Amino acid sequence: MLQQTQVKTMLPYFARWLAAFPDFPSLASAGEEVVLKQWEGLGYYSRARNLHKLAKTWVTLDPPPTDTEGWQALPGVGPYTAAAVVSMTFGTPAACVDGNVVRILARLTADSTPFRDSASAAKALRPLAEQLLSRSNPGDHNQAMMELGATVCHRQSPLCLTCPVRRFCRASRQGEPEAFPRLAAKKIEQRSVVRVWHEKAGRLLLHRAHEQAKRLANLHELPTPLHLGLDEESVTAGSTLMAVKKRGITRYAITESIYRMEALPTPEFTSSELVWVNLAQLESITLSGPHKRWIGELVGKGGPDPAR
């Protein structure tokens, strides 16, 4: 959950998740739809699917792995997660290298290497992290590094005067800690999407992504004109604009315009990806995080308001 979510946001979801799945056997025995519903609102649903697959694999292992190689063989587990699990749970020496740790190491050494992104920087700096790791208390060491990066060695305006390792830091001595690490600027691509809001007899028409979809498999969102066999111009020209919303997915900044259509050219649909859901039963299905919020707002508002 913490891979893409802030701690303060994650905590209530974590408590809900543990209440539903207190251990790997209970998670392994649950259906995917139930798992995704418990994850709803956190986004990046591949994390939930991988965790579900991991649990199903883990319950077959005897004994479970205690080293990074064994954990990285499990679904969805990379070097960072593997190191965190084995160092904090089993005391296995393995260094965690995330964005916080990259920042600390690059500043300690004033590493001027131009990195393509944080992942390539983590790979390059991992050997140094392993050299610095406390072999006797690897879990405590990893947590201390994470905390140092999160609370002191900030990306901007780092608290160098109170930093416990300031005397070892070359970037601080040079007076330019914010110059490190040197990461290439992210290229954000702007995208626009038209969505259709169509109600009928207290039901809302939604699109359910195919189970093999890469990102939103089996999740519900408002349909696009393409899903309905329409072109965008016919929707935008003849419908009421209800809302304009923004979301971010990986390197895309997406603007979604939601139009209310009172009638559709094709009143009935045979596609299994188009489903009618009672407005009173929206909580029974799994929506993507943004669409869950937006639909909730629009149902509560009861009318169009393009400014929202």
C-alpha positions as CSV (number, residue, x, y, z in Angstrom):
1,M,0.0,0.0,0.0
2,L,2.8,2.4,0.7
3,Q,4.4,1.9,-2.7
4,Q,2.1,4.5,-4.3
5,T,0.2,5.9,-1.2
6,Q,1.1,8.3,1.6
7,V,1.0,6.9,5.1
8,K,-1.9,9.2,6.3
9,T,-4.0,8.1,3.4
10,M,-3.1,4.5,3.7
11,L,-3.8,3.8,7.4
12,P,-7.6,3.4,7.3
13,Y,-7.3,1.2,4.2
14,F,-4.7,-0.9,6.0
15,A,-6.9,-1.4,9.0
16,R,-9.8,-2.4,6.8
17,W,-7.6,-4.8,4.8
18,L,-6.2,-6.5,8.0
19,A,-9.8,-6.9,9.3
20,A,-10.8,-8.7,6.1
21,F,-7.5,-10.6,5.6
22,P,-5.5,-11.0,8.8
23,D,-3.1,-13.5,7.2
24,F,-2.0,-14.9,3.9
25,P,-4.3,-18.0,4.0
26,S,-7.4,-15.8,4.4
27,L,-6.3,-13.6,1.5
28,A,-5.4,-16.6,-0.6
29,S,-8.9,-18.1,-0.2
30,A,-10.7,-14.9,-1.1
31,G,-12.1,-14.2,-4.5
32,E,-10.5,-11.5,-6.7
33,E,-13.6,-9.4,-6.7
34,V,-13.6,-9.3,-2.9
35,V,-9.9,-8.4,-2.8
36,L,-10.3,-5.6,-5.2
37,K,-13.3,-4.2,-3.3
38,Q,-11.2,-4.1,-0.1
39,W,-8.5,-2.2,-2.1
40,E,-11.0,0.2,-3.7
41,G,-9.8,3.8,-3.4
42,L,-6.1,3.1,-3.3
43,G,-5.6,2.9,-7.1
44,Y,-2.9,1.0,-9.0
45,Y,-5.0,-2.2,-8.6
46,S,-2.2,-4.4,-10.0
47,R,-0.7,-4.1,-6.5
48,A,-3.8,-5.8,-5.0
49,R,-3.8,-8.5,-7.7
50,N,-0.1,-9.2,-7.2
51,L,-0.6,-9.4,-3.4
52,H,-3.5,-11.8,-4.0
53,K,-1.3,-14.0,-6.3
54,L,1.6,-13.8,-3.8
55,A,-0.7,-15.1,-1.0
56,K,-1.8,-18.0,-3.1
57,T,1.8,-18.9,-3.8
58,W,3.0,-18.3,-0.3
59,V,0.6,-20.7,1.3
60,T,2.1,-23.5,-0.8
61,L,5.6,-22.9,0.4
62,D,7.1,-24.8,3.3
63,P,9.1,-23.1,4.7
64,P,8.4,-19.6,3.4
65,P,11.5,-17.7,2.0
66,T,13.6,-15.6,4.3
67,D,16.0,-14.2,1.7
68,T,15.6,-11.5,-1.0
69,E,16.0,-14.1,-3.8
70,G,13.1,-16.1,-2.5
71,W,10.8,-13.1,-2.0
72,Q,11.6,-11.6,-5.4
73,A,10.4,-14.9,-7.0
74,L,6.9,-14.1,-5.6
75,P,4.4,-12.2,-7.7
76,G,4.8,-8.4,-7.6
77,V,7.8,-8.3,-5.3
78,G,10.9,-6.3,-6.4
79,P,14.2,-5.5,-4.8
80,Y,12.9,-2.8,-2.4
81,T,9.9,-4.8,-1.1
82,A,12.0,-8.0,-0.7
83,A,14.7,-6.1,1.2
84,A,12.1,-4.5,3.5
85,V,10.4,-7.8,4.3
86,V,13.4,-9.9,5.0
87,S,15.4,-7.3,6.9
88,M,12.5,-6.2,9.2
89,T,10.9,-9.6,9.6
90,F,13.8,-12.1,9.6
91,G,16.8,-9.9,10.3
92,T,18.3,-10.8,6.9
93,P,21.0,-8.3,5.8
94,A,19.5,-6.5,2.7
95,A,19.5,-2.8,2.0
96,C,16.2,-1.0,1.1
97,V,16.8,1.6,-1.7
98,D,13.8,3.8,-2.5
99,G,13.6,7.5,-3.4
100,N,14.4,8.6,0.1
101,V,17.5,6.5,0.3
102,V,18.6,7.5,-3.2
103,R,18.4,11.1,-2.1
104,I,20.5,10.5,1.1
105,L,23.2,8.5,-0.7
106,A,23.5,10.9,-3.6
107,R,23.9,13.8,-1.2
108,L,26.3,12.1,1.1
109,T,28.6,11.4,-1.9
110,A,27.6,14.5,-4.0
111,D,27.1,12.0,-6.8
112,S,26.7,14.1,-10.0
113,T,25.7,11.2,-12.2
114,P,22.7,12.2,-14.4
115,F,20.1,9.5,-13.7
116,R,17.2,8.7,-16.1
117,D,14.9,8.2,-13.2
118,S,14.7,7.1,-9.5
119,A,14.7,3.4,-10.5
120,S,18.0,3.7,-12.4
121,A,19.5,5.7,-9.5
122,A,18.4,3.1,-7.0
123,K,20.0,0.4,-9.1
124,A,23.3,2.3,-9.3
125,L,23.4,3.2,-5.6
126,R,22.3,-0.2,-4.2
127,P,26.0,-1.4,-3.8
128,L,26.8,1.6,-1.7
129,A,23.6,1.1,0.4
130,E,24.7,-2.5,1.0
131,Q,28.2,-1.4,2.1
132,L,26.6,1.0,4.7
133,L,24.1,-1.5,6.0
134,S,24.2,-2.5,9.6
135,R,24.7,-6.3,9.4
136,S,23.6,-6.8,13.0
137,N,20.4,-4.6,12.8
138,P,19.4,-4.4,9.1
139,G,15.7,-3.8,9.8
140,D,16.4,-0.9,12.1
141,H,19.0,0.5,9.7
142,N,16.6,0.4,6.8
143,Q,13.8,2.1,8.8
144,A,16.2,4.8,10.0
145,M,17.3,5.6,6.4
146,M,13.6,5.8,5.3
147,E,12.8,8.1,8.2
148,L,15.8,10.3,7.6
149,G,14.8,10.8,4.0
150,A,11.2,11.4,4.8
151,T,11.6,13.8,7.8
152,V,15.0,15.5,7.4
153,C,16.6,15.0,4.0
154,H,13.7,16.5,2.2
155,R,13.7,16.9,-1.6
156,Q,13.4,20.6,-1.1
157,S,14.6,22.7,1.9
158,P,16.3,19.8,3.7
159,L,16.9,20.3,7.4
160,C,20.7,20.1,7.2
161,L,21.3,21.8,10.5
162,T,19.6,19.1,12.4
163,C,20.7,16.1,10.3
164,P,22.6,13.5,12.3
165,V,24.9,12.6,9.4
166,R,25.6,16.2,8.3
167,R,29.4,15.9,9.0
168,F,29.6,13.0,6.4
169,C,27.6,14.9,3.7
170,R,29.6,16.3,0.8
171,A,26.5,18.0,-0.7
172,S,25.9,19.8,2.5
173,R,29.5,20.9,2.7
174,Q,29.3,22.2,-0.9
175,G,26.2,24.2,0.1
176,E,23.9,22.7,-2.6
177,P,22.1,19.6,-1.3
178,E,19.1,20.2,-3.4
179,A,21.2,19.7,-6.5
180,F,21.3,16.0,-5.8
181,P,20.3,13.5,-7.0
182,R,20.3,14.6,-10.6
183,L,17.2,13.0,-12.1
184,A,15.9,13.8,-15.5
185,A,12.6,15.8,-15.4
186,K,9.5,13.7,-15.8
187,K,7.7,14.1,-19.1
188,I,4.0,14.5,-18.4
189,E,1.7,13.9,-21.3
190,Q,-1.7,15.7,-21.4
191,R,-4.7,13.6,-22.4
192,S,-8.4,14.4,-22.7
193,V,-11.3,11.9,-22.2
194,V,-15.0,12.3,-22.7
195,R,-17.3,10.3,-20.4
196,V,-21.0,9.6,-20.7
197,W,-23.5,9.8,-17.8
198,H,-26.7,8.0,-18.7
199,E,-29.4,7.1,-16.2
200,K,-32.5,5.0,-16.8
201,A,-35.1,4.0,-14.2
202,G,-32.7,4.7,-11.3
203,R,-29.8,2.8,-12.9
204,L,-26.5,4.2,-14.2
205,L,-24.8,2.8,-17.2
206,L,-21.1,1.8,-16.5
207,H,-18.3,0.2,-18.4
208,R,-16.5,-2.7,-16.8
209,A,-13.0,-3.2,-18.1
210,H,-12.2,-6.6,-19.5
211,E,-10.6,-9.1,-17.1
212,Q,-7.4,-9.1,-19.2
213,A,-7.1,-5.3,-19.3
214,K,-3.6,-4.2,-18.2
215,R,-4.5,-1.5,-15.7
216,L,-8.2,-1.6,-14.7
217,A,-9.3,-5.2,-15.2
218,N,-12.8,-5.8,-13.9
219,L,-13.1,-2.3,-12.6
220,H,-16.1,0.0,-13.4
221,E,-15.9,3.5,-14.8
222,L,-18.3,5.8,-16.7
223,P,-18.2,4.8,-20.4
224,T,-16.6,6.7,-23.2
225,P,-18.4,7.4,-26.4
226,L,-16.3,4.6,-28.1
227,H,-17.7,2.1,-25.5
228,L,-21.2,3.1,-26.7
229,G,-20.4,3.0,-30.4
230,L,-20.6,6.8,-30.6
231,D,-18.2,9.6,-31.7
232,E,-17.1,12.3,-29.3
233,E,-18.6,15.1,-31.3
234,S,-22.1,13.7,-31.2
235,V,-21.9,13.5,-27.4
236,T,-20.3,16.9,-26.7
237,A,-22.6,18.7,-29.2
238,G,-25.9,17.3,-28.0
239,S,-25.4,16.7,-24.3
240,T,-25.1,18.7,-21.0
241,L,-21.6,19.1,-19.5
242,M,-21.9,17.9,-15.9
243,A,-18.3,18.2,-14.7
244,V,-14.7,18.4,-15.7
245,K,-12.4,16.3,-13.6
246,K,-8.6,15.7,-13.5
247,R,-6.6,12.6,-12.6
248,G,-3.1,11.4,-13.0
249,I,-2.0,7.9,-14.1
250,T,1.8,7.3,-14.3
251,R,3.1,9.8,-16.8
252,Y,-0.3,11.0,-18.0
253,A,-2.3,14.1,-16.8
254,I,-5.8,13.3,-17.8
255,T,-8.8,15.7,-18.0
256,E,-12.1,13.9,-18.1
257,S,-15.3,15.7,-19.2
258,I,-18.5,14.1,-18.1
259,Y,-21.6,14.7,-20.3
260,R,-25.2,13.7,-19.4
261,M,-27.0,12.0,-22.2
262,E,-30.8,11.7,-21.7
263,A,-31.2,9.2,-24.5
264,L,-28.9,6.9,-26.4
265,P,-29.2,5.9,-30.1
266,T,-29.0,2.2,-28.9
267,P,-31.2,1.8,-25.8
268,E,-30.0,-1.8,-25.1
269,F,-26.5,-3.3,-25.0
270,T,-25.3,-6.8,-25.5
271,S,-21.7,-6.2,-24.6
272,S,-20.7,-7.8,-21.3
273,E,-18.5,-4.8,-20.7
274,L,-21.5,-2.4,-20.4
275,V,-23.6,-2.9,-17.2
276,W,-26.5,-1.2,-15.6
277,V,-26.0,-0.6,-11.8
278,N,-28.7,0.7,-9.5
279,L,-27.7,4.1,-8.1
280,A,-28.6,2.8,-4.6
281,Q,-26.2,-0.2,-5.0
282,L,-23.1,1.5,-6.3
283,E,-21.2,0.4,-3.1
284,S,-21.7,-3.2,-4.2
285,I,-19.4,-2.9,-7.2
286,T,-15.7,-1.9,-7.5
287,L,-15.1,1.4,-9.2
288,S,-11.8,3.0,-10.0
289,G,-10.8,5.5,-7.2
290,P,-11.5,8.7,-9.2
291,H,-14.7,7.5,-10.6
292,K,-15.9,6.4,-7.2
293,R,-15.4,9.9,-5.9
294,W,-16.8,11.7,-9.0
295,I,-19.9,9.5,-9.2
296,G,-20.6,9.9,-5.5
297,E,-20.3,13.7,-5.9
298,L,-22.6,13.8,-8.9
299,V,-25.2,11.6,-7.4
300,G,-25.2,13.7,-4.3
301,K,-25.4,17.0,-6.3
302,G,-28.4,15.8,-8.3
303,G,-27.6,18.2,-11.2
304,P,-25.0,19.5,-13.6
305,D,-22.3,22.0,-12.5
306,P,-19.5,22.3,-15.1
307,A,-17.4,24.3,-12.6
308,R,-16.8,21.3,-10.4
